[in-house]
Amino acid sequence: MYNGSILEPLECAVPVNLSIKNVPDPLVQRLRERAKRHHRSVQGELLAILEESVGLQRLTLEEVYSQVKALGFKTGSEAVTMVREDRDAR
């Protein structure tokens, strides 16, 4: 985690400072409460909100399944076989 963010900073990217002016007090209070709930600083919470809004690509269920399959993760039944083989090898 980098500065409250779930994304790693890009090595070639230069961080940019952003400023939001004239934020209404009730909105600031809600942001502080949200940051507290997520155990983040206000800065970290703002960064997480930005990432959720524009930085992260949401995958469909089919895309997740394809990626998991391509990675070769074992299924539940294969896991049972692996545990039995491990146990029998002892």
Residue frames relative to the residue before (quaternion, step in Angstrom):
aa qw qx qy qz dx dy dz
M 1.0000 0.0000 0.0000 0.0000 0.00 0.00 0.00
Y 0.1454 -0.7914 0.5923 0.0409 3.55 -0.96 0.91
N 0.8460 -0.1331 0.0605 0.5128 3.57 -0.56 1.18
G 0.7317 -0.4096 0.2266 0.4956 3.59 1.00 0.83
S 0.5832 0.5971 -0.3525 0.4231 3.56 1.31 -0.11
I 0.4060 -0.6962 0.5288 0.2662 3.56 -1.14 0.56
L 0.6467 0.4892 -0.3177 0.4914 3.56 1.27 -0.21
E 0.4463 -0.6599 0.5306 0.2896 3.54 -1.11 0.67
P 0.5003 -0.6439 0.4642 0.3458 3.60 -0.99 0.68
L 0.4821 -0.6425 0.5052 0.3156 3.56 -1.10 0.65
E 0.5098 -0.6777 0.4349 0.3027 3.56 -0.87 0.94
C 0.7318 0.4170 -0.2401 0.4827 3.58 0.99 -0.75
A 0.5843 0.6014 -0.3738 0.3965 3.60 1.21 -0.29
V 0.2909 -0.7162 0.6074 0.1829 3.53 -1.14 0.72
P 0.4512 -0.6961 0.4747 0.2944 3.62 -0.66 1.02
V 0.2049 -0.7638 0.6045 0.0962 3.55 -1.11 0.79
N 0.3187 -0.7258 0.5760 0.1996 3.56 -0.99 0.83
L 0.1317 -0.7745 0.6161 0.0575 3.56 -0.92 0.97
S 0.1323 -0.7817 0.6055 0.0689 3.55 -1.14 0.61
I 0.1314 -0.7605 0.6319 0.0710 3.55 -1.00 0.89
K 0.1808 -0.8137 0.5491 0.0600 3.56 -0.63 1.16
N 0.8524 0.2021 -0.1530 0.4572 3.50 -1.33 0.53
V 0.2248 0.7688 -0.5578 0.2173 3.58 0.90 0.92
P 0.4547 -0.6971 0.4767 0.2831 3.62 -0.74 0.98
D 0.6104 -0.6033 0.3838 0.3407 3.56 -1.02 0.87
P 0.6552 0.5035 -0.3504 0.4410 3.66 0.84 -0.77
L 0.6404 0.5172 -0.3257 0.4650 3.59 1.05 -0.70
V 0.6306 0.5224 -0.3255 0.4728 3.57 1.01 -0.80
Q 0.6498 0.5144 -0.3180 0.4604 3.59 0.96 -0.85
R 0.6546 0.4980 -0.3167 0.4724 3.61 0.95 -0.82
L 0.6282 0.5268 -0.3297 0.4680 3.58 1.06 -0.73
R 0.6442 0.5143 -0.3198 0.4671 3.60 0.96 -0.83
E 0.6550 0.5085 -0.3086 0.4660 3.57 0.97 -0.85
R 0.6454 0.5104 -0.3156 0.4726 3.58 0.99 -0.82
A 0.6433 0.5180 -0.3194 0.4646 3.58 0.95 -0.87
K 0.6473 0.5198 -0.3138 0.4607 3.58 0.95 -0.83
R 0.6432 0.5276 -0.3190 0.4540 3.60 0.97 -0.86
H 0.7454 0.3862 -0.2044 0.5035 3.57 1.06 -0.77
H 0.4252 -0.7273 0.4427 0.3071 3.58 1.33 0.18
R 0.5072 0.6097 -0.4366 0.4247 3.55 0.93 0.99
S 0.5254 -0.5453 0.5242 0.3897 3.50 -1.35 0.16
V 0.6494 -0.4790 0.3881 0.4452 3.57 -1.26 0.19
Q 0.6206 0.5417 -0.3329 0.4589 3.59 1.02 -0.82
G 0.6758 0.4937 -0.2891 0.4648 3.59 0.90 -0.93
E 0.6477 0.5166 -0.3151 0.4630 3.55 1.04 -0.78
L 0.6346 0.5203 -0.3255 0.4697 3.58 0.99 -0.81
L 0.6552 0.5060 -0.3123 0.4659 3.58 0.95 -0.84
A 0.6441 0.5143 -0.3168 0.4694 3.59 0.99 -0.82
I 0.6383 0.5179 -0.3251 0.4675 3.60 1.00 -0.81
L 0.6470 0.5096 -0.3212 0.4675 3.59 0.94 -0.83
E 0.6596 0.5078 -0.3115 0.4583 3.59 0.91 -0.89
E 0.6460 0.5124 -0.3194 0.4670 3.59 0.97 -0.84
S 0.6994 0.4933 -0.2675 0.4427 3.57 0.99 -0.84
V 0.8555 0.1027 0.0011 0.5075 3.57 0.75 -0.99
G 0.7152 0.5226 -0.2581 0.3857 3.58 1.12 -0.49
L 0.7447 0.3884 -0.2224 0.4950 3.57 1.08 -0.50
Q 0.3189 -0.7239 0.5808 0.1920 3.52 -1.03 0.82
R 0.2969 -0.7413 0.5756 0.1761 3.57 -0.79 0.99
L 0.2679 -0.7736 0.5585 0.1341 3.55 -0.83 1.02
T 0.4470 -0.6380 0.5472 0.3059 3.54 -1.19 0.57
L 0.6705 -0.4838 0.3704 0.4233 3.56 -1.27 0.28
E 0.6422 0.5276 -0.3188 0.4555 3.58 1.00 -0.80
E 0.6519 0.5118 -0.3131 0.4637 3.60 1.01 -0.80
V 0.6330 0.5140 -0.3273 0.4776 3.57 1.01 -0.80
Y 0.6505 0.5203 -0.3131 0.4561 3.58 0.90 -0.93
S 0.6594 0.5103 -0.3087 0.4576 3.59 0.91 -0.88
Q 0.6696 0.4948 -0.3030 0.4637 3.57 0.95 -0.85
V 0.6439 0.5097 -0.3195 0.4728 3.59 0.98 -0.83
K 0.6504 0.5142 -0.3102 0.4652 3.57 0.95 -0.88
A 0.6630 0.5091 -0.3026 0.4579 3.60 0.96 -0.86
L 0.6602 0.5059 -0.3048 0.4640 3.59 1.12 -0.63
G 0.4378 -0.7380 0.4254 0.2875 3.58 1.26 -0.23
F 0.2642 0.7662 -0.5426 0.2205 3.58 1.10 0.57
K 0.4650 -0.6878 0.4910 0.2637 3.54 -1.09 0.74
T 0.4308 -0.6793 0.5316 0.2655 3.55 -1.16 0.65
G 0.7328 -0.4328 0.3002 0.4308 3.55 -1.29 0.18
S 0.6814 0.4768 -0.3017 0.4662 3.60 0.87 -0.90
E 0.6353 0.5069 -0.3331 0.4780 3.60 1.05 -0.69
A 0.6125 0.5527 -0.3453 0.4473 3.58 1.08 -0.70
V 0.6226 0.5343 -0.3374 0.4616 3.59 1.00 -0.81
T 0.6551 0.5077 -0.3062 0.4684 3.58 0.92 -0.90
M 0.6518 0.5207 -0.3133 0.4538 3.59 0.96 -0.88
V 0.6554 0.5013 -0.3151 0.4689 3.60 0.96 -0.85
R 0.6519 0.5122 -0.3167 0.4608 3.61 0.95 -0.85
E 0.6541 0.5073 -0.3151 0.4642 3.58 0.95 -0.87
D 0.6481 0.5138 -0.3116 0.4678 3.56 0.99 -0.82
R 0.6698 0.5010 -0.2942 0.4623 3.55 0.93 -0.90
D 0.6751 0.4985 -0.2889 0.4607 3.59 0.98 -0.85
A 0.6310 0.5498 -0.3314 0.4357 3.58 1.17 -0.57
R 0.5911 0.6007 -0.3648 0.3957 3.63 1.17 -0.33
